[in-house]
Amino acid sequence: MTVLPRSTMLKAMLSADKTFDGVFYTGVKTTKIYCLPSCYAKKPLPENVIFFQSAADAENQQFRSCKKCFPDFLQSKWIDHKSYIELIPPNDFAFSECLAFLGRSSAEVLHHVEEGFLLKWIEIDGNRVMMKVSLKQDRLVIEFPDLTPDKFTRVQAAKYIWTLFDLDRDMQPFYELAEKDELLRNVVTKHYGLRIIGIPDLFEALTWAIIGQQINLNFAYTLKRRLIEQFSECHYFEGRQLWLFPKAEVIASLEISDLQNLQFTKRKAEYILGIAREISNGDLSKEKLLRLETDEARSLLLSIRGVGAWTADYVMMKCLMETAAFPAADVGLHHAIKAQLGLERKPSMDELVELSEGWQGWEAYAVFYLWRSLYQ
């Protein structure tokens, strides 16, 4: 990336030149807020300005996104109609494939999928927002059925959906890889356009992974539903009941017996309460993990009691959206490979290593597409 002279960047900032939006970002040392060059907020003194090459660089240095120009979400990605927002996804995005994956279990209580749309209730800076997401004329449309939120909340909702579906990802290298891979070729062709559907909240991702350790998926959904219904809040919309995931602070205040009463094992209850306490007291956060190199983030996850290799890799894949994360011991992955290759038994780990040799850097996407093949 070409680094522009500081004098050029200052001139662009002072003139609010939109042509430099996304080329560089301006940070104000005194407020720790970063902006687009075109931001209409009052311009800071030049000596208080620092420049960044990306929004991620700014956030890694503990700068916060401006609430007027939204530098972490460029206008080229979305159109604000006030009562609803349109997202402009990549051409190789298949919303229908993502809905099929999201709707794989009738036991899910955190979202609702019907033909053609997703309903989800989220919390943004203390505001609860109901979103109805659908695809219309190649645009993802986010409607707010309950009420029209303010612009900041609308943009955060748009960012949430953009991140949920991993829409910043350039998928072409993966598709080229899959075309050369005997195991992936047919699966990727059949489900072309699927994106990894994330779990943006770290506490939810870790809790769900721990719940799923060494039990079948149906019982895992049962435990998750009990945890949510006992310790969180619900919202009724057109006869449907949707829930928020419990806050780490709420779970941190519980006793082990509170989770045992829901049929959690003593060990899993200890793990979840321990993680809730680490997150609620600030020792563990998604932001902290994202500031680390991939290997360092994985090592930090592995240092948490109850987090083994599979759990760490699952969280890296679904929360941190790390494409090289590889939950190789996943039972669902083994069943999918068995089905795709017509085997009489699940593959051994040595066979899995051999099959995955060509997936380097895209292991998470290979796994996700194989999971998708299990849900017809």
C-alpha positions in Angstrom: 0.0 0.0 0.0 1.3 3.4 -1.0 1.8 5.7 2.0 0.8 9.3 1.2 2.9 12.2 2.5 1.5 13.7 5.7 1.0 17.0 4.0 -1.2 15.4 1.4 -3.3 13.7 4.1 -3.7 16.8 6.1 -4.8 18.8 3.1 -7.4 16.0 2.2 -8.7 16.0 5.8 -9.0 19.8 6.0 -10.9 19.9 2.7 -13.1 16.9 3.6 -12.0 15.2 0.4 -14.2 12.1 -0.1 -11.9 10.7 -2.7 -9.5 9.7 0.1 -12.1 7.8 2.1 -10.8 4.3 2.7 -7.3 5.3 1.5 -6.3 6.5 4.9 -8.0 7.3 8.2 -7.5 10.2 10.6 -7.1 9.8 14.4 -7.4 12.5 17.0 -4.9 11.9 19.8 -6.8 13.9 22.4 -10.2 12.2 21.9 -8.9 8.8 20.7 -11.5 8.9 17.9 -10.7 8.1 14.3 -12.6 9.3 11.2 -12.8 9.3 7.4 -11.0 12.2 5.7 -14.4 13.5 4.6 -15.9 13.6 8.1 -17.9 16.8 8.7 -17.1 17.0 12.4 -15.0 20.0 13.5 -11.4 19.6 12.3 -8.8 19.0 15.0 -5.5 20.9 15.2 -2.9 19.3 12.9 -0.5 18.6 15.7 -3.3 16.4 17.4 -3.8 14.3 14.2 -2.4 10.8 13.6 -3.0 8.9 10.3 -3.8 5.2 9.9 -3.7 3.0 6.8 -6.8 1.1 7.9 -9.7 1.1 10.4 -8.2 -2.0 11.9 -4.9 -0.2 12.5 -6.8 2.5 14.4 -8.7 0.1 16.5 -5.6 -1.9 17.3 -4.2 1.3 18.9 -7.4 1.7 21.0 -9.0 4.4 18.8 -12.8 4.5 18.6 -14.9 4.8 15.5 -16.5 8.2 14.9 -20.3 8.2 15.3 -20.7 10.8 12.5 -18.8 9.3 9.6 -18.6 5.6 10.6 -15.1 5.0 9.2 -15.3 1.3 10.0 -18.1 0.8 7.6 -17.7 2.5 4.2 -20.6 4.0 2.3 -19.9 1.7 -0.7 -21.2 -1.2 1.4 -24.6 0.2 2.4 -27.4 2.6 1.7 -29.3 4.2 4.5 -33.1 4.7 3.8 -33.7 5.6 7.5 -36.6 3.1 7.9 -34.4 0.3 6.4 -30.9 -0.3 5.2 -29.7 -1.9 2.1 -26.4 -3.8 2.1 -24.5 -4.4 -1.2 -23.1 -7.9 -0.9 -20.5 -9.4 -3.2 -21.8 -11.1 -6.3 -20.7 -14.5 -5.1 -23.0 -14.4 -2.0 -26.0 -16.8 -1.7 -28.3 -15.7 1.1 -30.5 -18.8 0.5 -27.6 -21.0 1.4 -26.9 -19.1 4.6 -30.6 -19.3 5.5 -30.5 -23.1 5.0 -27.7 -23.4 7.5 -29.2 -21.0 10.0 -32.5 -22.9 9.8 -31.0 -26.3 10.4 -32.5 -26.7 13.9 -36.1 -26.0 15.1 -34.6 -25.8 18.6 -32.8 -22.5 17.9 -34.2 -19.6 19.9 -31.7 -16.8 19.1 -33.1 -16.3 15.6 -36.0 -17.4 13.4 -35.8 -18.4 9.7 -38.7 -18.5 7.3 -38.7 -18.8 3.5 -36.7 -15.9 2.4 -35.9 -14.0 5.6 -34.1 -14.0 8.9 -35.5 -12.5 12.1 -33.0 -11.7 14.8 -33.1 -9.6 18.0 -29.8 -8.0 19.1 -28.6 -5.4 21.6 -26.5 -2.3 20.5 -25.2 0.0 23.1 -28.1 -0.9 25.4 -30.7 -0.6 22.7 -32.7 -3.7 21.7 -33.2 -3.9 17.9 -35.4 -6.3 16.0 -34.0 -7.0 12.5 -35.8 -8.6 9.5 -33.2 -9.5 6.9 -34.1 -10.5 3.3 -32.7 -10.4 -0.2 -34.4 -8.1 -2.7 -32.9 -7.5 -6.2 -29.4 -8.7 -5.1 -29.4 -6.4 -2.1 -29.6 -7.5 1.5 -32.4 -5.5 3.1 -32.5 -4.9 6.9 -35.8 -3.8 8.1 -36.7 -2.7 11.6 -40.2 -3.9 12.3 -40.6 -2.6 15.8 -39.4 1.0 15.4 -36.9 3.1 13.4 -33.6 3.3 15.4 -31.3 6.3 15.2 -28.6 6.4 12.6 -25.8 5.1 14.9 -27.9 2.0 15.8 -28.9 1.4 12.2 -25.3 1.4 11.1 -24.3 -0.9 13.9 -27.1 -3.3 12.8 -25.8 -3.2 9.3 -22.2 -3.8 10.4 -23.5 -6.8 12.5 -25.1 -8.4 9.5 -22.1 -7.6 7.3 -19.8 -9.3 9.8 -22.2 -12.2 10.5 -22.1 -13.3 6.9 -18.3 -12.6 6.4 -19.1 -10.3 3.5 -15.7 -8.6 3.4 -14.1 -11.9 2.4 -12.7 -12.3 -1.1 -13.8 -15.9 -1.8 -12.1 -16.3 -5.2 -9.0 -18.0 -3.8 -11.1 -20.6 -2.0 -13.2 -21.3 -5.1 -10.1 -21.9 -7.1 -8.7 -24.2 -4.4 -12.0 -26.1 -4.2 -12.1 -26.6 -8.0 -8.9 -28.6 -7.7 -9.9 -30.6 -4.7 -11.7 -33.9 -5.2 -13.5 -33.8 -1.8 -14.6 -30.2 -2.0 -15.4 -29.7 -5.7 -19.0 -31.0 -5.7 -19.9 -29.7 -2.3 -18.7 -26.2 -3.1 -20.4 -26.2 -6.5 -23.7 -27.3 -4.9 -23.6 -24.7 -2.2 -21.7 -21.9 -4.0 -22.1 -18.6 -2.3 -22.3 -19.9 1.2 -20.3 -17.8 3.7 -19.1 -18.8 7.2 -21.9 -17.5 9.5 -20.2 -16.2 12.5 -21.0 -15.9 16.2 -19.9 -12.3 16.8 -20.1 -12.4 20.6 -17.1 -14.1 22.3 -19.0 -15.3 25.3 -21.7 -16.9 23.2 -19.2 -18.6 21.0 -17.2 -20.0 23.9 -20.3 -21.1 25.8 -21.8 -22.8 22.7 -18.6 -24.6 22.0 -18.3 -25.9 25.6 -21.9 -26.9 25.7 -21.3 -29.0 22.5 -18.3 -30.9 23.9 -18.9 -34.7 23.8 -22.7 -34.6 23.4 -25.0 -34.9 20.4 -26.2 -31.7 18.7 -29.9 -32.1 19.8 -29.0 -32.2 23.5 -26.6 -29.3 23.0 -29.4 -27.2 21.6 -31.6 -28.3 24.6 -28.9 -27.1 27.1 -28.4 -23.8 25.2 -32.1 -23.2 25.2 -32.4 -23.8 28.9 -29.5 -21.5 29.7 -31.0 -18.7 27.5 -34.6 -19.1 28.8 -33.5 -19.2 32.4 -31.0 -16.3 32.4 -31.8 -13.9 29.5 -34.6 -11.9 28.0 -37.1 -12.6 25.2 -39.1 -10.5 22.7 -42.4 -11.4 21.1 -42.9 -10.4 17.5 -45.9 -11.5 15.5 -46.4 -14.5 17.7 -42.7 -15.5 17.6 -40.5 -15.6 20.6 -36.9 -14.5 20.2 -34.2 -14.4 22.8 -30.9 -12.6 23.5 -27.9 -14.6 24.7 -27.2 -14.2 28.4 -24.7 -11.6 29.3 -21.4 -12.8 30.8 -22.0 -10.6 33.8 -25.2 -12.4 34.6 -23.7 -15.9 34.3 -20.6 -14.8 36.3 -22.9 -14.2 39.3 -24.3 -17.7 39.3 -23.3 -20.8 41.3 -22.3 -24.1 39.8 -25.5 -25.6 41.1 -27.6 -23.1 39.0 -26.3 -24.7 35.8 -26.4 -28.3 37.2 -30.1 -27.7 37.7 -30.4 -27.4 34.0 -28.5 -30.7 33.4 -25.1 -29.2 32.8 -22.3 -31.4 34.1 -20.3 -30.0 37.1 -17.3 -29.7 34.8 -19.1 -27.7 32.1 -20.7 -25.5 34.6 -17.3 -24.7 36.1 -15.9 -23.9 32.7 -18.7 -21.6 31.7 -18.7 -19.7 35.0 -15.0 -19.3 34.8 -15.1 -17.9 31.3 -18.0 -15.6 32.2 -16.0 -14.2 35.1 -12.9 -13.7 32.9 -14.9 -11.7 30.4 -16.9 -9.7 32.9 -13.8 -8.6 34.8 -12.0 -7.6 31.6 -9.3 -10.3 31.6 -10.6 -11.8 28.3 -12.2 -10.0 25.4 -12.7 -10.4 21.6 -10.8 -7.2 21.1 -7.8 -8.5 23.0 -7.8 -11.7 20.9 -8.1 -9.8 17.7 -5.0 -7.7 18.5 -2.9 -10.8 18.8 -1.3 -12.8 16.0 -3.2 -16.0 15.1 -1.0 -18.4 17.0 -0.9 -16.1 20.0 -4.7 -15.8 20.1 -5.1 -19.6 19.8 -2.6 -20.1 22.6 -4.5 -17.6 24.8 -7.7 -19.5 24.2 -6.0 -22.8 25.0 -4.9 -21.4 28.3 -8.5 -21.1 29.4 -9.8 -23.9 31.6 -12.1 -26.1 29.6 -10.9 -24.9 26.2 -9.1 -27.7 24.2 -7.9 -27.7 20.6 -11.4 -28.3 19.1 -13.0 -25.5 21.2 -10.2 -23.0 20.5 -10.3 -23.7 16.7 -14.1 -23.5 16.7 -14.0 -20.1 18.4 -11.2 -18.9 16.1 -13.3 -20.0 13.1 -16.8 -18.7 14.2 -16.0 -15.7 16.3 -12.6 -14.4 15.1 -13.4 -15.5 11.5 -10.0 -17.0 11.1 -10.0 -18.8 7.7 -7.1 -21.1 8.7 -8.7 -22.3 11.9 -9.2 -26.1 11.6 -11.3 -28.0 14.1 -10.0 -31.3 12.7 -11.5 -33.4 15.5 -15.0 -32.3 14.7 -17.5 -35.2 14.6 -19.7 -33.4 12.0 -16.7 -32.9 9.7 -15.9 -36.6 9.9 -19.5 -37.6 9.1 -19.6 -35.2 6.2 -16.3 -36.6 4.7 -17.6 -40.2 5.2 -20.8 -39.3 3.3 -19.1 -37.4 0.5 -16.5 -40.2 -0.2 -19.0 -43.0 0.4 -16.8 -44.6 3.1 -18.0 -47.3 5.5 -16.3 -45.6 8.4 -15.2 -42.2 9.5 -11.7 -41.1 8.2 -8.8 -41.5 10.6 -6.8 -38.4 11.6 -4.0 -39.5 9.2 -6.5 -39.7 6.4 -7.9 -36.3 7.3 -4.5 -34.7 7.3 -3.9 -36.1 3.8 -7.3 -35.0 2.5 -6.8 -31.5 3.8 -3.3 -30.9 2.4 -4.7 -28.6 -0.3 -6.8 -26.5 2.1 -4.0 -24.4 3.6 -5.3 -21.0 4.7 -8.9 -22.0 4.0 -9.4 -24.9 6.4 -12.3 -23.1 8.1 -14.2 -22.7 4.9 -13.6 -26.3 3.8 -15.0 -27.4 7.1 -18.0 -25.1 6.9 -19.0 -26.2 3.4 -18.7 -29.8 4.5 -20.9 -29.1 7.5 -23.4 -27.5 5.1 -23.6 -30.8 3.2 -25.1 -32.5 6.2 -28.2 -30.2 6.1 -30.3 -30.8 3.0 
